[in-house]
């Protein structure tokens, strides 16, 4: 399915889930719950740096960017694993998102950034069509979160091609 068609079909179900507010930041179950988005991101960056010591300098730079950012947001429901195979169309035409094991509460732009990584985009800006607030702040945050998700793939992926591709994009 072409990216633009997928993004158009994803718009309605994504907007619906991102209207659901959260009470904390982070995974819905089974993991630490954080009081702020900054705490959640720092925890994730620490995990990536621990898993891939060669990427510690990159994690440290991203940590500083997160620290310098305005992270005062209200948490919303994130699917956090958006990809074409997780969007189903019912016979009546409505669309459903499946596979919620990575769901979390957080910044809606994180879903967009992770989607850009899953779509293997060289630049995350095409997914901005799904943002309810497309402004310069949103674009800057999207790029930061995209790099954090690239770091996650570079540090944690078990598919041998993914870490190399993610690291190249992260440092390129």
C-alpha positions as CSV (number, residue, x, y, z in Angstrom):
1,X,0.0,0.0,0.0
2,X,1.4,3.4,-0.9
3,X,2.5,5.5,2.1
4,X,0.1,8.4,1.4
5,X,-2.9,6.0,1.1
6,X,-1.9,4.3,4.4
7,X,-1.6,7.7,6.2
8,X,-5.1,8.7,4.9
9,X,-6.6,5.4,6.1
10,X,-4.9,5.7,9.4
11,X,-6.0,9.3,10.2
12,X,-9.4,8.5,11.6
13,X,-8.6,5.6,14.0
14,X,-5.4,7.3,15.1
15,X,-7.2,10.6,16.0
16,X,-9.8,8.6,17.9
17,X,-7.3,6.8,20.1
18,X,-5.2,9.9,20.7
19,X,-8.3,11.6,22.3
20,X,-8.1,9.1,25.1
21,X,-6.3,10.8,28.0
22,X,-3.8,8.9,30.3
23,X,-3.1,9.1,34.0
24,X,0.7,8.6,33.7
25,X,3.4,8.3,31.0
26,X,4.7,5.0,29.8
27,X,3.4,1.5,29.1
28,X,-0.1,0.7,30.0
29,X,0.9,-2.3,32.1
30,X,3.9,-4.2,33.2
31,X,6.5,-1.4,33.3
32,X,7.4,1.6,35.3
33,X,4.9,4.4,35.2
34,X,6.4,7.9,35.0
35,X,5.0,11.2,36.3
36,X,6.4,13.2,33.4
37,X,7.2,12.6,29.7
38,X,10.8,13.7,30.3
39,X,11.2,10.9,33.0
40,X,9.8,8.4,30.6
41,X,12.1,9.4,27.7
42,X,15.2,9.5,30.0
43,X,14.3,6.0,31.2
44,X,14.1,4.8,27.6
45,X,17.3,6.4,26.6
46,X,19.1,4.8,29.6
47,X,17.8,1.4,28.5
48,X,19.0,1.9,24.9
49,X,22.5,3.1,26.1
50,X,22.7,0.1,28.4
51,X,21.7,-2.4,25.7
52,X,24.2,-0.9,23.1
53,X,27.2,0.7,24.8
54,X,28.6,1.8,21.4
55,X,25.6,4.2,21.1
56,X,26.0,5.9,24.5
57,X,27.3,9.1,23.0
58,X,24.2,9.3,20.8
59,X,21.9,8.5,23.8
60,X,23.7,11.2,25.8
61,X,23.1,13.9,23.0
62,X,19.4,12.9,22.8
63,X,19.2,13.0,26.6
64,X,20.4,16.6,26.5
65,X,17.9,17.5,23.7
66,X,15.0,16.0,25.8
67,X,16.2,17.9,28.8
68,X,16.2,21.2,26.9
69,X,12.8,20.6,25.4
70,X,9.4,21.7,26.7
71,X,7.9,18.5,27.7
72,X,4.8,19.7,29.5
73,X,2.2,17.7,27.7
74,X,-0.9,15.7,28.8
75,X,-0.5,12.0,28.2
76,X,-2.7,10.4,25.5
77,X,-3.1,6.8,24.4
78,X,-0.5,5.7,21.9
79,X,-0.6,2.6,19.8
80,X,3.2,2.8,19.6
81,X,3.5,0.1,16.9
82,X,1.7,1.6,13.9
83,X,2.4,-0.1,10.6
84,X,0.3,-1.2,7.6
85,X,-0.3,-4.7,9.0
86,X,-1.9,-3.4,12.1
87,X,-4.7,-1.5,10.3
88,X,-7.7,-3.6,9.3
89,X,-10.7,-2.5,7.3
90,X,-14.1,-3.9,8.2
91,X,-16.5,-4.8,5.4
92,X,-18.6,-1.7,6.3
93,X,-15.5,0.4,5.6
94,X,-14.4,1.4,9.1
95,X,-10.8,0.9,10.1
96,X,-9.5,-0.8,13.3
97,X,-6.0,-0.9,14.8
98,X,-4.9,-4.3,16.1
99,X,-1.8,-5.5,18.1
100,X,-1.8,-3.3,21.2
101,X,1.1,-4.9,23.1
102,X,3.3,-1.8,22.9
103,X,0.6,0.7,23.8
104,X,1.6,3.5,26.1
105,X,0.5,6.9,27.3
106,X,2.6,9.8,26.1
107,X,3.1,12.6,23.6
108,X,1.0,12.0,20.4
109,X,4.0,12.9,18.3
110,X,5.8,9.7,19.5
111,X,3.3,7.6,17.6
112,X,4.0,9.6,14.5
113,X,7.8,9.4,15.0
114,X,7.6,5.6,15.5
115,X,5.4,5.3,12.5
116,X,8.0,7.1,10.4
117,X,10.6,4.6,11.5
118,X,8.3,1.7,10.8
119,X,7.6,3.1,7.3
120,X,11.4,3.3,6.8
121,X,11.2,7.0,6.0
122,X,14.5,9.0,5.5
123,X,12.7,12.0,7.0
124,X,9.7,11.9,9.4
125,X,7.9,15.0,8.1
126,X,5.4,13.1,5.7
127,X,3.6,11.7,8.8
128,X,2.9,15.3,10.0
129,X,-0.4,15.0,7.9
130,X,-1.7,13.0,10.9
131,X,-0.9,15.7,13.4
132,X,-3.7,17.8,14.9
133,X,-1.1,20.6,15.6
134,X,1.3,20.9,12.6
135,X,3.5,23.8,13.8
136,X,7.3,24.3,14.0
137,X,7.3,23.0,17.6
138,X,5.6,19.8,16.4
139,X,8.1,19.3,13.6
140,X,11.1,19.8,16.0
141,X,9.6,17.4,18.5
142,X,8.8,14.9,15.8
143,X,12.4,14.9,14.6
144,X,13.7,14.4,18.2
145,X,11.3,11.5,18.9
146,X,12.1,10.0,15.4
147,X,15.8,9.9,16.4
148,X,14.9,8.3,19.8
149,X,12.9,5.6,18.0
150,X,15.8,5.1,15.5
151,X,18.1,4.7,18.5
152,X,15.7,2.1,19.9
153,X,15.9,0.1,16.7
154,X,19.7,0.5,16.6
155,X,20.0,-0.7,20.1
156,X,17.4,-3.4,20.5
157,X,16.3,-4.9,17.2
158,X,17.0,-8.6,16.7
159,X,16.7,-8.3,12.9
160,X,20.3,-7.9,11.7
161,X,19.5,-5.4,9.0
162,X,17.5,-3.0,11.2
163,X,20.2,-1.8,13.7
164,X,22.6,-1.0,10.8
165,X,19.9,0.9,8.9
166,X,18.7,2.7,11.9
167,X,22.2,3.7,13.0
168,X,23.0,4.9,9.5
169,X,19.9,7.1,9.4
170,X,20.6,8.3,13.0
171,X,24.1,9.4,12.2
172,X,23.6,10.4,8.5
